[in-house]
Amino acid sequence: MTPVTSRPGSGQRALVTGASGGIGVDLAECYARDGYDLILTARSEEALESVAARLSGSFGVKAAVIANDLGAIGGGKKLADEIAKRGLSVDVLVNNAGFGHAGALTTAPLATSLGMIDLNVRALVELTHIHWDDILKRGRGGVLNVASTAAFQPGPLMAIYYASKAFVLSFSEALWEEARGTGVRVSCLCPGPTASGFRERAGTGNTNITKAAPVMPSMPVAEEGYRGWQRNKRVVVTGTRNRVGAELVRFLPRAAVLRLVRNIQSPRKD
Ligand SMILES: NC(=O)c1ccc[n+]([C@@H]2O[C@H](COP(=O)([O-])OP(=O)(O)OC[C@H]3O[C@@H](n4cnc5c(N)ncnc54)[C@H](OP(=O)(O)O)[C@@H]3O)[C@@H](O)[C@H]2O)c1
């Protein structure tokens, strides 16, 4: 293990949302490897406790666990109040918690669609708003927001999810500019399909997306995101194929892109 005092994150703390499974666990590990103490949050307390025990044991960092529903209105404020009550501060905010739902607009109950906006957008803005001024004042640390390659175009048959991630990308890029010259780093991580619990919750397992893009393991996705954030890279698209796709989409006619995405999000026939 690298001596604790010489690591880049020594004396700093990262708050990671959605840290009970998937990409969030691996993002938390990336920060822990570099000596950041952690605040891990999600709804599943037991899973968070086991991640905290593993990471603090392996990397010699402190890891606090706060179980909280960020999809509930005011969930961000509740989390921030608990962080303050414990006398902890946040140097890096990793807004990773999110979920999707595949299908035509009304195949999901309205509550599911609004819940997606509440978690993917509302809570992300709420947490960023709460912690932003303190992060700026310190002139270090920053924000790593997790969007998706879905952010680069509208998503027929997964419309709300794509739109929510377009918001995250736009919001993150704007903050990157607002933070320019302050020492604060802002990155937007845009993964393509990644092995995690996402697909099961979203119901994308039987759509053509499983044929269209290879599924990356979550650790390389997290590592690319973390390395990008360290360099204050504005947008980090994981994997060569996803990077090419995100670039290409800007040059194609929008109607063609919409048809293509509709096809990708359609149920598999084979
Ligand atoms: N996997 C992919 O293919 C993929 C691709 C592009 C982008 N992404 C994005 O990557 C991020 C992480 O997703 P993942 O792939 O790691 O999926 P995941 O395995 O389903 O993990 C989602 C995390 O978010 C937490 N979460 C869900 N609802 C929550 C709520 N109401 N309050 C607090 N925490 C909540 C979950 O924990 P609890 O259930 O314990 O609350 C879990 O820790 C998401 O923003 C997702 O949109 C994923």
The ligand as a MOL file (V3000), in Angstrom:
LIG
                    3D

  0  0  0     0  0            999 V3000
M  V30 BEGIN CTAB
M  V30 COUNTS 48 52 0 0 0
M  V30 BEGIN ATOM
M  V30 1 N -24.7120 -0.0540 -16.4260 0
M  V30 2 C -24.8520 0.6140 -17.5620 0
M  V30 3 O -24.9880 0.0190 -18.6540 0
M  V30 4 C -24.7780 2.1110 -17.5330 0
M  V30 5 C -24.5050 2.7930 -18.7360 0
M  V30 6 C -24.4470 4.1810 -18.7350 0
M  V30 7 C -24.6570 4.8730 -17.5490 0
M  V30 8 N -24.9280 4.2170 -16.3950 0 CHG=1
M  V30 9 C -25.1650 5.0020 -15.1830 0
M  V30 10 O -24.2350 4.6040 -14.2020 0
M  V30 11 C -24.7630 4.9090 -12.9140 0
M  V30 12 C -24.5650 3.7160 -12.0050 0
M  V30 13 O -25.3710 2.6540 -12.4780 0
M  V30 14 P -24.9210 1.1330 -12.4440 0
M  V30 15 O -24.7400 0.6890 -13.8280 0
M  V30 16 O -23.8110 0.9270 -11.4870 0 CHG=-1
M  V30 17 O -26.2870 0.4760 -11.9170 0
M  V30 18 P -26.6270 -0.3150 -10.5780 0
M  V30 19 O -25.7350 -1.4950 -10.4340 0
M  V30 20 O -28.1120 -0.5480 -10.6690 0
M  V30 21 O -26.2970 0.7010 -9.4160 0
M  V30 22 C -27.1230 1.8090 -9.1300 0
M  V30 23 C -26.7560 2.3800 -7.7830 0
M  V30 24 O -27.6570 3.4660 -7.5080 0
M  V30 25 C -28.2770 3.2350 -6.2430 0
M  V30 26 N -29.6350 3.7420 -6.2100 0
M  V30 27 C -30.6620 3.3670 -7.0080 0
M  V30 28 N -31.7770 4.0020 -6.6330 0
M  V30 29 C -31.4480 4.8100 -5.5740 0
M  V30 30 C -32.1770 5.7050 -4.7480 0
M  V30 31 N -33.4950 5.9070 -4.8950 0
M  V30 32 N -31.5150 6.3670 -3.7540 0
M  V30 33 C -30.1840 6.1550 -3.5840 0
M  V30 34 N -29.4480 5.3220 -4.3300 0
M  V30 35 C -30.0800 4.6600 -5.3110 0
M  V30 36 C -28.2780 1.7000 -6.0810 0
M  V30 37 O -28.3010 1.3230 -4.7310 0
M  V30 38 P -29.6130 0.9000 -3.8910 0
M  V30 39 O -30.4430 0.0380 -4.7790 0
M  V30 40 O -29.0060 0.1870 -2.7280 0
M  V30 41 O -30.2620 2.1680 -3.4960 0
M  V30 42 C -26.9070 1.3610 -6.6780 0
M  V30 43 O -25.9080 1.5510 -5.7000 0
M  V30 44 C -26.2200 5.3140 -13.1320 0
M  V30 45 O -26.3390 6.7110 -13.0880 0
M  V30 46 C -26.5140 4.8080 -14.5460 0
M  V30 47 O -27.5280 5.5570 -15.1780 0
M  V30 48 C -24.9940 2.8450 -16.3640 0
M  V30 END ATOM
M  V30 BEGIN BOND
M  V30 1 1 1 2
M  V30 2 2 2 3
M  V30 3 1 2 4
M  V30 4 1 4 5
M  V30 5 2 4 48
M  V30 6 2 5 6
M  V30 7 1 6 7
M  V30 8 2 7 8
M  V30 9 1 8 9
M  V30 10 1 8 48
M  V30 11 1 9 10
M  V30 12 1 9 46
M  V30 13 1 10 11
M  V30 14 1 11 12
M  V30 15 1 11 44
M  V30 16 1 12 13
M  V30 17 1 13 14
M  V30 18 2 14 15
M  V30 19 1 14 16
M  V30 20 1 14 17
M  V30 21 1 17 18
M  V30 22 2 18 19
M  V30 23 1 18 20
M  V30 24 1 18 21
M  V30 25 1 21 22
M  V30 26 1 22 23
M  V30 27 1 23 24
M  V30 28 1 23 42
M  V30 29 1 24 25
M  V30 30 1 25 26
M  V30 31 1 25 36
M  V30 32 1 26 27
M  V30 33 1 26 35
M  V30 34 2 27 28
M  V30 35 1 28 29
M  V30 36 1 29 30
M  V30 37 2 29 35
M  V30 38 1 30 31
M  V30 39 2 30 32
M  V30 40 1 32 33
M  V30 41 2 33 34
M  V30 42 1 34 35
M  V30 43 1 36 37
M  V30 44 1 36 42
M  V30 45 1 37 38
M  V30 46 2 38 39
M  V30 47 1 38 40
M  V30 48 1 38 41
M  V30 49 1 42 43
M  V30 50 1 44 45
M  V30 51 1 44 46
M  V30 52 1 46 47
M  V30 END BOND
M  V30 END CTAB
M  END
